[in-house]
């Protein structure tokens, strides 16, 4: 009898443990269910960000045509302005990078004169280098000395012409600047008369001639109201 009672108690305890264990499982899952409002908040934020990005993109796209149109107009003005100069392509390449607003013919002229002065300074530097080179021949030194004097005067002339342009006195600037081409030509003649001596800055000299010619053509156009 005692044995049967013990077996019955053991069975009851076992079944109770199983019952409690079985009921405990669902409670674990219920505690980990996320709030029902979470997906709604995420979707709203994503939609707002997407709309903001789309508005920014549309704004950028709408601003592009105006910039392109302004650039095309400026490019056309520069090309027309440089038509009839010694080297229209060089003229446009020299002037265009310095214009970001409305086109100003006098400012364009000043830009071209600055470019000519820069080239003259470069040539003056080359002349000095060759004069200080022990391997330069006596004949070469004579030609270089002549060019050194000519380019020194040339730079002074261009500075004076720039001052006249700043005063809106383009007529006198034209006559002043015209001697630049004469000095450039005289330097080349000095080398031509020196037998067996090559001009060490021949391409630079040609560039200077074309830049100077551009300046004179622009001044002529301004004086005659063709480039205003």
Order of alpha helices (4+ residues) and beta strands (2+ residues): alpha-alpha-alpha-alpha-alpha-alpha-alpha
